[in-house]
Amino acid sequence: MELEQQPIWSEKTDQIVPALLEARKDMVGAKTDESNAFWNGHKYASLTSVLETVSNSLHNNGLVLNHSTLIEQNKVILITEIIHISGQWKRGYLPIINKKGDDQGQGSSLTYSRRQGILAILSIPTIDDDAEDASDPNDPERKKQKEKNDKRNVTGRPENGNHNNDDIPIEPISEKQKDEFVEQFMDLEVPENDLKNLLKKNGFTKCGQITQEKLPLMMEEIKKLGKQNG
């Protein structure tokens, strides 16, 4: 059966729909508890966070979440299924895209697809759990910290007094350079924690903060890390 012909709902839905409605009332949103150092520290909700958001509400309403896969036209398809104790069900289908083409890439792609499949089938948003976002924007301490962060974003360096010409803006790398930096890091299969440590060592928290001045040195450090992990 072609993927577009695969059923989404069981033949009967009179019991699963009310149960889903009740379960959904308790699901505010999945908290963004992880960050991707490769993409400017973009925050996202991990699979663990997503499961913690939905599991209790589903179970309390006689629902269980299940994942399985099928092969369709040489593509691996993830099936996200919610099953009611009555036997009625709802399904969602999502292709698993493995860009790296190896077992590690397959595992990462499967985790990503599971997370996205759950969010989609239950229409759950992700919410930023950053305490800073929830605090008063007029708070003096927050204003002070924001000024420091803004200055760091312009100069590419932390405000620690350990450098000269503090008032001279440092030109950040371009989007193309950032992509090349990330691509080299991924090609060398250096662990993400090493990237975070490298950024921190040079006074950055995101790839987009890297300056033209620092880029050549950091590229060399990446090569060294690649040899160490090779």
FIKOLZA-1660 file (N, C-alpha, C; in steps of 0.1 Angstrom, whole numbers, plus 5000, padded with zeros to 4 digits):
% residues 230
   i   px   py   pz ch aa at
   1 5008 4988 5000  A  M  N
   1 5000 5000 5000  A  M CA
   1 5009 5012 5000  A  M  C
   2 5006 5022 4991  A  E  N
   2 5014 5034 4990  A  E CA
   2 5012 5042 5004  A  E  C
   3 5022 5050 5007  A  L  N
   3 5022 5057 5019  A  L CA
   3 5010 5066 5021  A  L  C
   4 5007 5073 5009  A  E  N
   4 4995 5083 5010  A  E CA
   4 4982 5075 5012  A  E  C
   5 4982 5062 5010  A  Q  N
   5 4970 5054 5012  A  Q CA
   5 4969 5048 5026  A  Q  C
   6 4980 5049 5033  A  Q  N
   6 4980 5044 5047  A  Q CA
   6 4970 5051 5056  A  Q  C
   7 4962 5043 5063  A  P  N
   7 4952 5049 5072  A  P CA
   7 4958 5057 5083  A  P  C
   8 4951 5068 5087  A  I  N
   8 4955 5076 5099  A  I CA
   8 4947 5073 5111  A  I  C
   9 4935 5069 5109  A  W  N
   9 4926 5066 5120  A  W CA
   9 4921 5052 5119  A  W  C
  10 4917 5046 5130  A  S  N
  10 4911 5033 5130  A  S CA
  10 4897 5034 5124  A  S  C
  11 4890 5023 5121  A  E  N
  11 4877 5024 5115  A  E CA
  11 4867 5031 5124  A  E  C
  12 4868 5028 5137  A  K  N
  12 4860 5035 5147  A  K CA
  12 4868 5044 5155  A  K  C
  13 4863 5056 5159  A  T  N
  13 4870 5066 5167  A  T CA
  13 4862 5072 5178  A  T  C
  14 4851 5065 5182  A  D  N
  14 4842 5071 5191  A  D CA
  14 4847 5071 5206  A  D  C
  15 4858 5063 5208  A  Q  N
  15 4863 5062 5222  A  Q CA
  15 4877 5069 5222  A  Q  C
  16 4885 5068 5212  A  I  N
  16 4898 5074 5212  A  I CA
  16 4898 5089 5211  A  I  C
  17 4888 5095 5204  A  V  N
  17 4888 5109 5202  A  V CA
  17 4885 5116 5216  A  V  C
  18 4875 5112 5223  A  P  N
  18 4872 5118 5236  A  P CA
  18 4884 5116 5246  A  P  C
  19 4891 5105 5245  A  A  N
  19 4902 5102 5254  A  A CA
  19 4914 5111 5250  A  A  C
  20 4916 5114 5237  A  L  N
  20 4926 5123 5233  A  L CA
  20 4923 5137 5237  A  L  C
  21 4911 5141 5236  A  L  N
  21 4907 5154 5240  A  L CA
  21 4910 5157 5255  A  L  C
  22 4907 5147 5263  A  E  N
  22 4910 5148 5278  A  E CA
  22 4925 5148 5280  A  E  C
  23 4932 5140 5274  A  A  N
  23 4947 5139 5276  A  A CA
  23 4953 5152 5271  A  A  C
  24 4949 5157 5260  A  R  N
  24 4955 5169 5255  A  R CA
  24 4953 5182 5264  A  R  C
  25 4943 5182 5272  A  K  N
  25 4941 5193 5281  A  K CA
  25 4952 5195 5291  A  K  C
  26 4959 5184 5295  A  D  N
  26 4970 5185 5304  A  D CA
  26 4984 5187 5298  A  D  C
  27 4984 5188 5285  A  M  N
  27 4997 5190 5278  A  M CA
  27 4999 5204 5273  A  M  C
  28 5006 5212 5282  A  V  N
  28 5009 5226 5278  A  V CA
  28 5018 5227 5267  A  V  C
  29 5029 5220 5268  A  G  N
  29 5040 5221 5258  A  G CA
  29 5052 5214 5263  A  G  C
  30 5061 5210 5254  A  A  N
  30 5073 5203 5257  A  A CA
  30 5084 5214 5260  A  A  C
  31 5091 5213 5271  A  K  N
  31 5101 5223 5274  A  K CA
  31 5114 5221 5266  A  K  C
  32 5119 5232 5262  A  T  N
  32 5132 5232 5254  A  T CA
  32 5143 5230 5264  A  T  C
  33 5149 5218 5265  A  D  N
  33 5159 5215 5276  A  D CA
  33 5172 5212 5270  A  D  C
  34 5174 5213 5257  A  E  N
  34 5187 5210 5250  A  E CA
  34 5190 5221 5241  A  E  C
  35 5203 5223 5237  A  S  N
  35 5207 5233 5228  A  S CA
  35 5217 5227 5218  A  S  C
  36 5216 5232 5205  A  N  N
  36 5225 5227 5195  A  N CA
  36 5236 5236 5192  A  N  C
  37 5248 5232 5196  A  A  N
  37 5260 5241 5195  A  A CA
  37 5263 5244 5181  A  A  C
  38 5259 5235 5172  A  F  N
  38 5262 5237 5158  A  F CA
  38 5255 5248 5151  A  F  C
  39 5243 5252 5157  A  W  N
  39 5234 5262 5151  A  W CA
  39 5231 5273 5161  A  W  C
  40 5242 5280 5164  A  N  N
  40 5240 5292 5173  A  N CA
  40 5233 5289 5186  A  N  C
  41 5235 5277 5192  A  G  N
  41 5229 5274 5204  A  G CA
  41 5214 5273 5204  A  G  C
  42 5208 5270 5192  A  H  N
  42 5193 5268 5191  A  H CA
  42 5188 5258 5201  A  H  C
  43 5178 5263 5208  A  K  N
  43 5172 5254 5218  A  K CA
  43 5161 5246 5213  A  K  C
  44 5160 5233 5218  A  Y  N
  44 5149 5224 5213  A  Y CA
  44 5145 5215 5224  A  Y  C
  45 5133 5209 5223  A  A  N
  45 5129 5199 5233  A  A CA
  45 5134 5185 5229  A  A  C
  46 5141 5179 5239  A  S  N
  46 5147 5166 5236  A  S CA
  46 5136 5156 5236  A  S  C
  47 5139 5143 5232  A  L  N
  47 5129 5133 5232  A  L CA
  47 5125 5130 5246  A  L  C
  48 5134 5131 5256  A  T  N
  48 5130 5128 5270  A  T CA
  48 5120 5139 5274  A  T  C
  49 5122 5151 5271  A  S  N
  49 5113 5162 5275  A  S CA
  49 5099 5160 5269  A  S  C
  50 5099 5156 5256  A  V  N
  50 5086 5153 5249  A  V CA
  50 5079 5142 5256  A  V  C
  51 5086 5131 5259  A  L  N
  51 5079 5119 5265  A  L CA
  51 5074 5123 5279  A  L  C
  52 5082 5131 5286  A  E  N
  52 5077 5135 5300  A  E CA
  52 5065 5143 5299  A  E  C
  53 5063 5151 5288  A  T  N
  53 5052 5160 5286  A  T CA
  53 5039 5152 5283  A  T  C
  54 5040 5141 5276  A  V  N
  54 5028 5134 5271  A  V CA
  54 5025 5121 5279  A  V  C
  55 5035 5114 5284  A  S  N
  55 5032 5100 5289  A  S CA
  55 5021 5099 5300  A  S  C
  56 5022 5107 5310  A  N  N
  56 5012 5106 5321  A  N CA
  56 4998 5109 5316  A  N  C
  57 4997 5119 5308  A  S  N
  57 4983 5123 5304  A  S CA
  57 4978 5112 5295  A  S  C
  58 4986 5106 5287  A  L  N
  58 4981 5095 5278  A  L CA
  58 4977 5083 5286  A  L  C
  59 4986 5079 5295  A  H  N
  59 4983 5067 5304  A  H CA
  59 4970 5069 5312  A  H  C
  60 4969 5081 5318  A  N  N
  60 4957 5084 5326  A  N CA
  60 4944 5084 5319  A  N  C
  61 4945 5084 5306  A  N  N
  61 4932 5084 5297  A  N CA
  61 4932 5071 5289  A  N  C
  62 4939 5061 5293  A  G  N
  62 4938 5048 5286  A  G CA
  62 4944 5048 5273  A  G  C
  63 4955 5056 5271  A  L  N
  63 4962 5057 5258  A  L CA
  63 4976 5053 5260  A  L  C
  64 4982 5047 5249  A  V  N
  64 4996 5043 5250  A  V CA
  64 5003 5048 5237  A  V  C
  65 5015 5052 5238  A  L  N
  65 5023 5057 5226  A  L CA
  65 5032 5046 5221  A  L  C
  66 5032 5044 5208  A  N  N
  66 5041 5033 5202  A  N CA
  66 5047 5038 5189  A  N  C
  67 5060 5033 5187  A  H  N
  67 5067 5036 5175  A  H CA
  67 5071 5023 5168  A  H  C
  68 5070 5023 5155  A  S  N
  68 5074 5012 5146  A  S CA
  68 5079 5018 5133  A  S  C
  69 5084 5010 5125  A  T  N
  69 5089 5014 5111  A  T CA
  69 5084 5005 5100  A  T  C
  70 5084 5011 5088  A  L  N
  70 5081 5003 5076  A  L CA
  70 5090 5008 5065  A  L  C
  71 5092 4999 5055  A  I  N
  71 5100 5003 5043  A  I CA
  71 5091 5006 5032  A  I  C
  72 5092 5018 5026  A  E  N
  72 5083 5022 5015  A  E CA
  72 5092 5028 5004  A  E  C
  73 5093 5021 4993  A  Q  N
  73 5101 5026 4982  A  Q CA
  73 5115 5029 4986  A  Q  C
  74 5121 5019 4993  A  N  N
  74 5135 5020 4998  A  N CA
  74 5137 5031 5008  A  N  C
  75 5127 5036 5014  A  K  N
  75 5128 5046 5025  A  K CA
  75 5122 5041 5038  A  K  C
  76 5129 5044 5049  A  V  N
  76 5125 5040 5062  A  V CA
  76 5114 5050 5067  A  V  C
  77 5103 5045 5070  A  I  N
  77 5092 5054 5075  A  I CA
  77 5089 5051 5090  A  I  C
  78 5089 5062 5098  A  L  N
  78 5085 5060 5112  A  L CA
  78 5070 5061 5114  A  L  C
  79 5065 5052 5121  A  I  N
  79 5050 5052 5124  A  I CA
  79 5049 5056 5139  A  I  C
  80 5043 5067 5141  A  T  N
  80 5039 5071 5155  A  T CA
  80 5025 5068 5157  A  T  C
  81 5022 5059 5167  A  E  N
  81 5008 5054 5169  A  E CA
  81 5004 5056 5183  A  E  C
  82 4992 5061 5185  A  I  N
  82 4985 5062 5198  A  I CA
  82 4974 5052 5198  A  I  C
  83 4975 5043 5208  A  I  N
  83 4965 5032 5209  A  I CA
  83 4956 5034 5221  A  I  C
  84 4943 5033 5220  A  H  N
  84 4934 5033 5231  A  H CA
  84 4931 5019 5236  A  H  C
  85 4927 5018 5249  A  I  N
  85 4924 5005 5254  A  I CA
  85 4913 4998 5247  A  I  C
  86 4905 5005 5240  A  S  N
  86 4894 4999 5232  A  S CA
  86 4900 4992 5219  A  S  C
  87 4912 4995 5216  A  G  N
  87 4918 4990 5204  A  G CA
  87 4918 5000 5192  A  G  C
  88 4911 5011 5194  A  Q  N
  88 4911 5022 5184  A  Q CA
  88 4924 5029 5184  A  Q  C
  89 4928 5035 5173  A  W  N
  89 4941 5041 5172  A  W CA
  89 4942 5053 5162  A  W  C
  90 4953 5060 5164  A  K  N
  90 4956 5071 5155  A  K CA
  90 4971 5070 5151  A  K  C
  91 4974 5072 5138  A  R  N
  91 4988 5070 5134  A  R CA
  91 4993 5082 5126  A  R  C
  92 5006 5084 5127  A  G  N
  92 5012 5094 5118  A  G CA
  92 5024 5088 5112  A  G  C
  93 5028 5093 5100  A  Y  N
  93 5039 5087 5092  A  Y CA
  93 5049 5098 5089  A  Y  C
  94 5062 5095 5091  A  L  N
  94 5073 5105 5089  A  L CA
  94 5085 5098 5084  A  L  C
  95 5090 5102 5072  A  P  N
  95 5103 5096 5067  A  P CA
  95 5114 5099 5076  A  P  C
  96 5123 5089 5078  A  I  N
  96 5135 5090 5085  A  I CA
  96 5147 5094 5075  A  I  C
  97 5152 5106 5076  A  I  N
  97 5162 5110 5067  A  I CA
  97 5176 5109 5074  A  I  C
  98 5184 5100 5069  A  N  N
  98 5197 5098 5074  A  N CA
  98 5208 5104 5065  A  N  C
  99 5211 5117 5068  A  K  N
  99 5220 5124 5059  A  K CA
  99 5235 5119 5060  A  K  C
 100 5239 5113 5071  A  K  N
 100 5252 5108 5073  A  K CA
 100 5254 5095 5066  A  K  C
 101 5243 5087 5065  A  G  N
 101 5244 5074 5059  A  G CA
 101 5250 5063 5066  A  G  C
 102 5253 5065 5079  A  D  N
 102 5259 5054 5088  A  D CA
 102 5249 5051 5099  A  D  C
 103 5254 5041 5108  A  D  N
 103 5245 5037 5119  A  D CA
 103 5243 5048 5129  A  D  C
 104 5253 5056 5132  A  Q  N
 104 5252 5067 5141  A  Q CA
 104 5242 5077 5136  A  Q  C
 105 5243 5080 5123  A  G  N
 105 5233 5089 5117  A  G CA
 105 5219 5084 5117  A  G  C
 106 5218 5071 5115  A  Q  N
 106 5204 5065 5116  A  Q CA
 106 5198 5066 5129  A  Q  C
 107 5207 5064 5140  A  G  N
 107 5201 5065 5154  A  G CA
 107 5197 5079 5157  A  G  C
 108 5205 5089 5153  A  S  N
 108 5202 5103 5155  A  S CA
 108 5189 5107 5148  A  S  C
 109 5188 5102 5135  A  S  N
 109 5177 5106 5127  A  S CA
 109 5164 5099 5133  A  S  C
 110 5165 5087 5138  A  L  N
 110 5154 5080 5144  A  L CA
 110 5149 5088 5156  A  L  C
 111 5158 5092 5165  A  T  N
 111 5155 5100 5177  A  T CA
 111 5148 5113 5173  A  T  C
 112 5153 5120 5163  A  Y  N
 112 5148 5133 5158  A  Y CA
 112 5133 5130 5153  A  Y  C
 113 5132 5120 5145  A  S  N
 113 5118 5117 5139  A  S CA
 113 5108 5113 5150  A  S  C
 114 5113 5105 5160  A  R  N
 114 5103 5101 5171  A  R CA
 114 5098 5114 5178  A  R  C
 115 5108 5123 5181  A  R  N
 115 5104 5136 5187  A  R CA
 115 5094 5144 5179  A  R  C
 116 5097 5145 5166  A  Q  N
 116 5089 5153 5158  A  Q CA
 116 5075 5146 5155  A  Q  C
 117 5075 5133 5155  A  G  N
 117 5063 5125 5153  A  G CA
 117 5053 5127 5164  A  G  C
 118 5058 5127 5176  A  I  N
 118 5050 5129 5188  A  I CA
 118 5044 5143 5189  A  I  C
 119 5053 5153 5186  A  L  N
 119 5048 5167 5186  A  L CA
 119 5037 5169 5176  A  L  C
 120 5039 5163 5164  A  A  N
 120 5029 5165 5153  A  A CA
 120 5016 5158 5156  A  A  C
 121 5016 5145 5160  A  I  N
 121 5004 5137 5161  A  I CA
 121 4995 5143 5173  A  I  C
 122 5001 5150 5183  A  L  N
 122 4994 5155 5194  A  L CA
 122 4993 5170 5193  A  L  C
 123 4998 5176 5182  A  S  N
 123 4998 5191 5180  A  S CA
 123 5003 5198 5193  A  S  C
 124 5015 5194 5197  A  I  N
 124 5021 5200 5209  A  I CA
 124 5032 5210 5205  A  I  C
 125 5032 5222 5211  A  P  N
 125 5042 5232 5208  A  P CA
 125 5054 5229 5217  A  P  C
 126 5065 5235 5215  A  T  N
 126 5076 5236 5224  A  T CA
 126 5076 5249 5231  A  T  C
 127 5080 5249 5244  A  I  N
 127 5080 5262 5251  A  I CA
 127 5094 5264 5257  A  I  C
 128 5099 5276 5257  A  D  N
 128 5112 5280 5262  A  D CA
 128 5111 5280 5277  A  D  C
 129 5119 5272 5284  A  D  N
 129 5120 5271 5298  A  D CA
 129 5131 5280 5304  A  D  C
 130 5136 5289 5296  A  D  N
 130 5147 5298 5301  A  D CA
 130 5141 5307 5312  A  D  C
 131 5147 5307 5323  A  A  N
 131 5142 5315 5334  A  A CA
 131 5143 5330 5331  A  A  C
 132 5153 5333 5323  A  E  N
 132 5156 5347 5319  A  E CA
 132 5144 5353 5311  A  E  C
 133 5138 5344 5303  A  D  N
 133 5126 5349 5295  A  D CA
 133 5114 5351 5304  A  D  C
 134 5114 5344 5315  A  A  N
 134 5102 5345 5324  A  A CA
 134 5104 5357 5334  A  A  C
 135 5116 5362 5335  A  S  N
 135 5118 5372 5345  A  S CA
 135 5114 5386 5340  A  S  C
 136 5113 5395 5349  A  D  N
 136 5109 5409 5346  A  D CA
 136 5120 5416 5337  A  D  C
 137 5116 5420 5325  A  P  N
 137 5125 5427 5316  A  P CA
 137 5131 5440 5322  A  P  C
 138 5124 5446 5332  A  N  N
 138 5129 5458 5338  A  N CA
 138 5138 5456 5350  A  N  C
 139 5140 5443 5353  A  D  N
 139 5148 5440 5365  A  D CA
 139 5163 5445 5362  A  D  C
 140 5168 5453 5372  A  P  N
 140 5182 5459 5370  A  P CA
 140 5193 5449 5367  A  P  C
 141 5192 5437 5374  A  E  N
 141 5203 5427 5371  A  E CA
 141 5202 5422 5357  A  E  C
 142 5189 5420 5352  A  R  N
 142 5187 5415 5339  A  R CA
 142 5192 5425 5329  A  R  C
 143 5189 5438 5331  A  K  N
 143 5194 5448 5322  A  K CA
 143 5209 5448 5321  A  K  C
 144 5215 5447 5333  A  K  N
 144 5230 5447 5333  A  K CA
 144 5236 5435 5326  A  K  C
 145 5230 5424 5328  A  Q  N
 145 5234 5412 5320  A  Q CA
 145 5232 5413 5306  A  Q  C
 146 5221 5419 5302  A  K  N
 146 5218 5421 5287  A  K CA
 146 5228 5430 5281  A  K  C
 147 5232 5441 5288  A  E  N
 147 5242 5450 5283  A  E CA
 147 5256 5442 5280  A  E  C
 148 5259 5433 5290  A  K  N
 148 5271 5426 5288  A  K CA
 148 5270 5416 5276  A  K  C
 149 5259 5410 5275  A  N  N
 149 5257 5401 5263  A  N CA
 149 5257 5408 5250  A  N  C
 150 5251 5420 5250  A  D  N
 150 5250 5428 5237  A  D CA
 150 5265 5432 5233  A  D  C
 151 5272 5436 5243  A  K  N
 151 5286 5440 5240  A  K CA
 151 5294 5428 5236  A  K  C
 152 5292 5416 5241  A  R  N
 152 5298 5404 5237  A  R CA
 152 5295 5400 5223  A  R  C
 153 5282 5402 5219  A  N  N
 153 5278 5399 5206  A  N CA
 153 5285 5408 5195  A  N  C
 154 5288 5420 5199  A  V  N
 154 5294 5430 5190  A  V CA
 154 5309 5427 5188  A  V  C
 155 5316 5425 5200  A  T  N
 155 5330 5423 5199  A  T CA
 155 5335 5409 5197  A  T  C
 156 5325 5399 5201  A  G  N
 156 5329 5385 5199  A  G CA
 156 5338 5381 5211  A  G  C
 157 5339 5389 5221  A  R  N
 157 5348 5386 5233  A  R CA
 157 5340 5389 5246  A  R  C
 158 5343 5381 5256  A  P  N
 158 5336 5384 5269  A  P CA
 158 5342 5396 5275  A  P  C
 159 5334 5403 5284  A  E  N
 159 5338 5415 5290  A  E CA
 159 5346 5411 5303  A  E  C
 160 5359 5408 5301  A  N  N
 160 5367 5403 5313  A  N CA
 160 5379 5412 5315  A  N  C
 161 5381 5422 5306  A  G  N
 161 5393 5430 5307  A  G CA
 161 5406 5424 5303  A  G  C
 162 5406 5412 5297  A  N  N
 162 5418 5406 5294  A  N CA
 162 5422 5408 5279  A  N  C
 163 5417 5419 5273  A  H  N
 163 5421 5421 5259  A  H CA
 163 5422 5436 5257  A  H  C
 164 5429 5440 5246  A  N  N
 164 5431 5454 5243  A  N CA
 164 5421 5459 5233  A  N  C
 165 5420 5472 5231  A  N  N
 165 5411 5478 5221  A  N CA
 165 5397 5473 5223  A  N  C
 166 5392 5474 5235  A  D  N
 166 5379 5468 5238  A  D CA
 166 5368 5475 5231  A  D  C
 167 5370 5488 5227  A  D  N
 167 5359 5496 5221  A  D CA
 167 5359 5494 5206  A  D  C
 168 5369 5486 5200  A  I  N
 168 5369 5484 5186  A  I CA
 168 5361 5472 5182  A  I  C
 169 5350 5473 5174  A  P  N
 169 5342 5461 5171  A  P CA
 169 5350 5451 5163  A  P  C
 170 5348 5438 5165  A  I  N
 170 5355 5428 5158  A  I CA
 170 5345 5422 5148  A  I  C
 171 5349 5420 5136  A  E  N
 171 5339 5416 5125  A  E CA
 171 5336 5401 5127  A  E  C
 172 5324 5397 5128  A  P  N
 172 5320 5383 5129  A  P CA
 172 5321 5376 5116  A  P  C
 173 5322 5363 5117  A  I  N
 173 5323 5355 5104  A  I CA
 173 5309 5355 5097  A  I  C
 174 5310 5353 5084  A  S  N
 174 5298 5353 5076  A  S CA
 174 5290 5340 5078  A  S  C
 175 5278 5340 5073  A  E  N
 175 5270 5327 5074  A  E CA
 175 5276 5316 5066  A  E  C
 176 5283 5319 5055  A  K  N
 176 5290 5309 5047  A  K CA
 176 5301 5303 5055  A  K  C
 177 5309 5312 5061  A  Q  N
 177 5320 5308 5069  A  Q CA
 177 5316 5299 5081  A  Q  C
 178 5304 5303 5087  A  K  N
 178 5299 5296 5098  A  K CA
 178 5295 5282 5094  A  K  C
 179 5288 5281 5082  A  D  N
 179 5284 5268 5077  A  D CA
 179 5297 5259 5074  A  D  C
 180 5307 5265 5068  A  E  N
 180 5319 5258 5065  A  E CA
 180 5326 5253 5078  A  E  C
 181 5326 5261 5089  A  F  N
 181 5331 5258 5102  A  F CA
 181 5324 5245 5107  A  F  C
 182 5311 5246 5107  A  V  N
 182 5303 5235 5112  A  V CA
 182 5304 5222 5104  A  V  C
 183 5305 5224 5091  A  E  N
 183 5306 5213 5082  A  E CA
 183 5319 5205 5084  A  E  C
 184 5330 5213 5086  A  Q  N
 184 5343 5206 5089  A  Q CA
 184 5343 5199 5102  A  Q  C
 185 5336 5205 5112  A  F  N
 185 5335 5198 5125  A  F CA
 185 5328 5185 5124  A  F  C
 186 5317 5185 5116  A  M  N
 186 5309 5173 5115  A  M CA
 186 5316 5163 5106  A  M  C
 187 5323 5167 5096  A  D  N
 187 5330 5158 5087  A  D CA
 187 5341 5150 5095  A  D  C
 188 5347 5157 5104  A  L  N
 188 5358 5151 5113  A  L CA
 188 5352 5143 5124  A  L  C
 189 5338 5143 5126  A  E  N
 189 5331 5135 5136  A  E CA
 189 5337 5138 5150  A  E  C
 190 5340 5151 5153  A  V  N
 190 5344 5155 5166  A  V CA
 190 5332 5156 5175  A  V  C
 191 5332 5151 5187  A  P  N
 191 5320 5152 5196  A  P CA
 191 5316 5166 5199  A  P  C
 192 5303 5168 5200  A  E  N
 192 5297 5181 5202  A  E CA
 192 5302 5188 5215  A  E  C
 193 5305 5180 5225  A  N  N
 193 5311 5186 5237  A  N CA
 193 5324 5193 5235  A  N  C
 194 5332 5187 5225  A  D  N
 194 5345 5193 5222  A  D CA
 194 5343 5206 5215  A  D  C
 195 5332 5207 5207  A  L  N
 195 5329 5220 5201  A  L CA
 195 5325 5231 5211  A  L  C
 196 5317 5227 5221  A  K  N
 196 5313 5236 5232  A  K CA
 196 5325 5241 5239  A  K  C
 197 5335 5231 5242  A  N  N
 197 5347 5235 5250  A  N CA
 197 5355 5244 5241  A  N  C
 198 5356 5242 5228  A  L  N
 198 5364 5250 5220  A  L CA
 198 5358 5264 5219  A  L  C
 199 5345 5265 5218  A  L  N
 199 5339 5278 5218  A  L CA
 199 5341 5286 5231  A  L  C
 200 5340 5279 5242  A  K  N
 200 5341 5285 5255  A  K CA
 200 5356 5289 5257  A  K  C
 201 5365 5281 5253  A  K  N
 201 5379 5285 5254  A  K CA
 201 5383 5298 5247  A  K  C
 202 5376 5300 5236  A  N  N
 202 5378 5313 5228  A  N CA
 202 5369 5324 5232  A  N  C
 203 5361 5322 5242  A  G  N
 203 5352 5333 5247  A  G CA
 203 5339 5334 5240  A  G  C
 204 5334 5323 5234  A  F  N
 204 5321 5323 5226  A  F CA
 204 5312 5313 5232  A  F  C
 205 5299 5314 5229  A  T  N
 205 5289 5304 5233  A  T CA
 205 5282 5299 5221  A  T  C
 206 5283 5306 5209  A  K  N
 206 5276 5302 5197  A  K CA
 206 5286 5303 5185  A  K  C
 207 5284 5295 5175  A  C  N
 207 5292 5295 5163  A  C CA
 207 5291 5309 5156  A  C  C
 208 5279 5315 5157  A  G  N
 208 5277 5328 5150  A  G CA
 208 5285 5339 5157  A  G  C
 209 5290 5337 5169  A  Q  N
 209 5298 5347 5175  A  Q CA
 209 5313 5347 5172  A  Q  C
 210 5317 5337 5165  A  I  N
 210 5331 5336 5161  A  I CA
 210 5335 5347 5152  A  I  C
 211 5347 5353 5155  A  T  N
 211 5352 5365 5148  A  T CA
 211 5362 5360 5137  A  T  C
 212 5364 5370 5127  A  Q  N
 212 5373 5367 5116  A  Q CA
 212 5387 5365 5122  A  Q  C
 213 5390 5372 5133  A  E  N
 213 5403 5371 5139  A  E CA
 213 5406 5357 5145  A  E  C
 214 5395 5351 5151  A  K  N
 214 5397 5338 5158  A  K CA
 214 5395 5326 5148  A  K  C
 215 5388 5328 5137  A  L  N
 215 5384 5317 5129  A  L CA
 215 5395 5308 5124  A  L  C
 216 5406 5313 5119  A  P  N
 216 5417 5305 5114  A  P CA
 216 5423 5296 5125  A  P  C
 217 5425 5301 5137  A  L  N
 217 5430 5294 5148  A  L CA
 217 5421 5283 5152  A  L  C
 218 5408 5286 5152  A  M  N
 218 5398 5276 5157  A  M CA
 218 5396 5265 5146  A  M  C
 219 5398 5268 5134  A  M  N
 219 5398 5258 5123  A  M CA
 219 5409 5248 5125  A  M  C
 220 5421 5253 5129  A  E  N
 220 5433 5245 5131  A  E CA
 220 5430 5236 5143  A  E  C
 221 5424 5241 5153  A  E  N
 221 5421 5233 5165  A  E CA
 221 5411 5222 5162  A  E  C
 222 5402 5225 5153  A  I  N
 222 5393 5214 5149  A  I CA
 222 5400 5203 5142  A  I  C
 223 5410 5206 5134  A  K  N
 223 5417 5196 5127  A  K CA
 223 5425 5187 5137  A  K  C
 224 5431 5194 5147  A  K  N
 224 5438 5186 5158  A  K CA
 224 5428 5177 5166  A  K  C
 225 5416 5182 5169  A  L  N
 225 5407 5174 5176  A  L CA
 225 5402 5162 5167  A  L  C
 226 5401 5164 5154  A  G  N
 226 5397 5154 5145  A  G CA
 226 5408 5143 5145  A  G  C
 227 5421 5146 5145  A  K  N
 227 5432 5136 5145  A  K CA
 227 5432 5128 5158  A  K  C
 228 5429 5136 5169  A  Q  N
 228 5428 5129 5182  A  Q CA
 228 5417 5119 5183  A  Q  C
 229 5406 5122 5177  A  N  N
 229 5394 5113 5177  A  N CA
 229 5394 5103 5166  A  N  C
 230 5404 5104 5157  A  G  N
 230 5404 5096 5145  A  G CA
 230 5409 5082 5147  A  G  C
% end
